[in-house]
Amino acid sequence: MRNRLMKYTSLMMTLFLLLSACAGAAAEQQKRKMETPAAADEWIAVFLGDHPEELDGVWQMTAQMEQATALSGGVGGLAKQMAVLGTVEKILPAYEGELQGYKVFHVPCIFSSMSVDLLLIVQDGAIAGLQTDAYSGGQEENGAGSDAFDSLELNLPVPSLGELPGILTIPKGEGPFPAVVLLQGSGPSDKDETIGALKPFRDLAEGLAAHGIAVYRFDKRTYVYGAELAAKKDISLVDETIEDAVNAVQLLAGQSRIDPQRIFVLGHSLGGNAVPAIAGKLKEVPVRASGYIMMAASLRPLDVLMREQYDYLYSLLPEITEEQQAEKDALFAELDRLKDLDSMTEDDTVAGVYASYWKWLAAYDVLQAAEEIAEPVLLLQGEEDYQVTMTDFSIWQETFGKKGNWRMISYPGLTHLFTPGQKNEGSAAYARNAKVDEVVIQDIAGFILAK
């Protein structure tokens, strides 16, 4: 759902498409090879400089990249397309990675409109593709080498599929430390919950670690195993989030520097919606959570939220074209099919999602499941959130506001991602550099450390 609402940002993030690298690398030895991060730094500096055309004919490219570049008017023509991102403010050092079996150099770049990583895809030393990706902040900003905490690789096993890449951000010292598991919102999402220029889960991990709290975050199952799950007709929120959350708590409990009596679960958006169900499942396993944090947690039906969000986003447009109105009508007509879930078979889909997923959500009584939570609960809400609004927060307040184990806080001036912004900016608020507000991090830390 969130991914569909960020069409504007997504278009910017895919400004350059990955060009096929199946063709052989250029054989001209007089041209330079792209083999090191330093070479990528040099290339990008010229590419984003005043004379990008100076790169033409200097570096080896695959045949398909040569053809694509020529069709764009040379390297200078490609560089002109970067104008949509604004002026260059800062270029961070490149670092090496891998993408679909090819070497790739990530170059984090901060532009006036938004920040992205420029990715140079390389085959045998020849440039095979250029694309944009979510802003990583670079190796200088990802917490590595921090004096306050360590960032340790800790992958989460997934039965029958493999494992999910994860990071345990843990304070320096022997511990044992309290810990919290982070769960993303709807749709495929990486461990940082990257949205546009924002990485709210990395902000939480580093911010809470500075307060003496370990944080575990991992890529969502739908992010890593999307193709495998797309063929699974009986998928539900259990497969997408709940099982992995329960297993993550058990995994943390076995870490020597973690206090198994002080493990918390934090869910954002649809991940927050899943928290009451997770609390119920944790009663069936050896290690339970000590408490729960729900950030921008929805409790109304997902299709109701989708309609509300689209209505709001379309209301921000100065004028709705016939094409846009047709798109909106088609989406709402698709959602209307959910009114007759009982007649749907396992092969039927709504908005690209199998009927089993919608049926599970329809049967899930969030409020009843939340009523059964005996542990402390912290509910947080941004008052400028257009995706999960203060309407949801009010329902939570009316239902659980007087229960002693619940605490609820709303924040003026904060968005769905708990970064500064205004509701009427829509998804554009996610395109600029910002971090999760420090007051939010302090409130979460105080809640956890009070245990």
Secondary structure, DSSP 8 states (H G I E B T S, - for coil): -HHHHTHHHHHHHTSS------S-----TTSB---SHHHHHHHHHHHTSS-GGGGTTTB-B-HHHHHHHHHTTHHHHHHHGGGGG-SEEEE---EEEEETTEEEEEEEEEESS-EEEEEEEEETTEEEEEEEEE---HHHHSSTT-SSEEEEE--EEETTTEEE-EEEEEESSS--EEEEEEE--SS---TT--BTTB-HHHHHHHHHHTTT-EEEEE--HHHHSHHHHHT-TT--HIIIIIHHHHHHHHHHHTSTTEEEEEEEEEEETHHHHHHHHHHHHHTTSS---SEEEEES---S-HHHHHHHHHHHHHHTSSS--HHHHHHHHHHHHHHHGGGGGGG--TT-EETTEEHHHHHHHHH--HHHHHHT--S-EEEEEETT-SSS-HHHHHHHHHHHTT-TTEEEEEETTB-TTSSB--GGGGGGGGGS-----HHHHHHHHHHHHT-
